[in-house]
Amino acid sequence: DQRVSLLGGRLSRIRRGAEEASIPAAHLIYSVGPHKLSVLVFDDGGVINYDESSMALGKKVLRFHESRGHRVAMYRNGSLTYAITSNMPKTDLIGVIETSL
């Protein structure tokens, strides 16, 4: 997708749960037209449950969550989990993810 441009990235740490120790993650920020898109890449240790809020996209299963005008889509590729967050409309977010798979 030619609208997508990498703005920057850094190494970070995230928590999978309130009681757990933090784990390393790569944090990438992209611009997509007028929107920003944040991508976290981390090893979730297989703890993410892909439930009824999931949909198939090609060979991947996307898990969606929406909160305060932002959408989070998560999928696995091998042992890595990708968490993509943006305020762009869900159909546009799916389209960007689809072109990256």
LOPA-375192 format. One record per residue (C-alpha): residue in one letter; x, y, z. Coordinates in nm, 4 decimals, padded with zeros to 6 digits. Each point is the difference from the previous one (the first is absolute). Layout:
LOPA-375192
- aa	px	py	pz
- A	X	Y	Z $
...
***
This chain:
LOPA-375192
- aa	px	py	pz
- D	00.0000	00.0000	00.0000 $
- Q	00.1716	00.3194	-00.1161 $
- R	-00.1849	00.2111	00.2597 $
- V	00.2013	-00.1682	00.2773 $
- S	00.3223	00.1680	00.1119 $
- L	00.2229	-00.1011	00.2925 $
- L	00.0447	00.2904	00.2441 $
- G	00.2217	-00.1765	00.2537 $
- G	00.0488	-00.2847	00.2405 $
- R	00.1567	-00.0961	00.3289 $
- L	00.0497	-00.2898	00.2349 $
- S	-00.2463	-00.0022	00.2859 $
- R	-00.1408	-00.2208	00.2741 $
- I	-00.3634	-00.0966	00.0530 $
- R	-00.1964	-00.1898	00.2628 $
- R	-00.2264	-00.2879	-00.0961 $
- G	-00.1849	00.0229	00.3310 $
- A	-00.0003	00.2124	00.3130 $
- E	00.1914	-00.2573	00.2029 $
- E	00.2512	-00.1084	-00.2640 $
- A	00.3480	00.1312	-00.0703 $
- S	00.0437	00.2116	-00.3114 $
- I	00.1195	-00.1543	-00.3255 $
- P	00.1993	00.1578	-00.2860 $
- A	-00.1852	00.1366	-00.3027 $
- A	00.0771	00.1906	-00.3171 $
- H	-00.2167	00.3134	-00.0374 $
- L	-00.0440	00.1409	-00.3523 $
- I	-00.1961	00.3121	-00.0976 $
- Y	-00.1357	00.0524	-00.3511 $
- S	-00.2018	00.2719	-00.1673 $
- V	-00.2848	-00.1160	-00.2209 $
- G	-00.1454	00.3019	-00.1750 $
- P	-00.1251	00.2290	00.2791 $
- H	00.0133	-00.2813	00.2605 $
- K	00.2757	-00.1431	00.2171 $
- L	00.0385	-00.3723	00.0496 $
- S	00.1933	-00.1589	00.2882 $
- V	00.1368	-00.3542	-00.0275 $
- L	00.1326	-00.1981	00.2976 $
- V	00.1841	-00.3237	-00.0783 $
- F	00.0623	-00.2407	00.2888 $
- D	00.0069	-00.3635	00.1073 $
- D	-00.3282	-00.0505	00.1876 $
- G	00.0921	-00.3471	00.1225 $
- G	-00.3272	-00.1335	-00.1440 $
- V	-00.2171	00.1742	00.2611 $
- I	-00.2219	00.2034	-00.2334 $
- N	-00.3393	-00.1609	-00.0390 $
- Y	-00.1528	00.0391	-00.3466 $
- D	-00.3700	-00.0033	00.0815 $
- E	-00.3277	00.1187	-00.1527 $
- S	00.1434	00.3430	-00.0855 $
- S	00.2193	-00.1680	-00.2626 $
- M	-00.0173	-00.0132	-00.3771 $
- A	00.1954	-00.1850	-00.2668 $
- L	00.2184	00.2003	-00.2357 $
- G	00.1714	-00.2308	-00.2446 $
- K	00.1827	-00.2605	00.2090 $
- K	00.0118	00.2267	00.3066 $
- V	-00.2541	00.0458	00.2779 $
- L	-00.0457	00.3630	00.1098 $
- R	-00.1274	00.0848	00.3462 $
- F	-00.1673	00.3413	00.0331 $
- H	-00.0633	00.2301	00.2919 $
- E	-00.1368	00.3551	-00.0047 $
- S	00.0322	00.2616	00.2723 $
- R	-00.0355	00.3790	00.0057 $
- G	-00.0011	00.0370	-00.3774 $
- H	00.3034	-00.2232	-00.0566 $
- R	00.0084	-00.3445	-00.1536 $
- V	00.2501	-00.2706	00.0917 $
- A	00.0545	-00.2931	-00.2338 $
- M	00.2237	-00.2860	00.1114 $
- Y	00.1323	-00.2983	-00.1885 $
- R	00.2724	-00.2595	00.0346 $
- N	00.2758	-00.0898	-00.2421 $
- G	00.1977	-00.2913	00.1387 $
- S	00.0972	00.0826	00.3583 $
- L	-00.0473	00.3760	-00.0470 $
- T	-00.3153	00.2011	00.0633 $
- Y	-00.0748	00.3216	-00.1873 $
- A	-00.2267	00.2546	00.1716 $
- I	-00.1068	00.2792	-00.2362 $
- T	-00.1753	00.3045	00.1473 $
- S	-00.1559	00.2925	-00.1870 $
- N	-00.2976	00.2322	-00.0051 $
- M	-00.0603	-00.0728	-00.3685 $
- P	-00.3297	-00.1688	-00.0969 $
- K	-00.0006	-00.3771	00.0502 $
- T	-00.0375	-00.0776	-00.3710 $
- D	00.3007	00.2221	-00.0829 $
- L	00.2054	-00.1599	00.2768 $
- I	-00.0838	-00.3473	-00.1327 $
- G	00.1022	00.1127	-00.3488 $
- V	00.3408	00.1222	00.1209 $
- I	00.0583	-00.3216	00.1935 $
- E	-00.1078	-00.2094	-00.2973 $
- T	00.2569	00.1669	-00.2282 $
- S	00.2747	-00.0711	00.2557 $
- L	-00.0689	-00.3734	00.0355 $
***
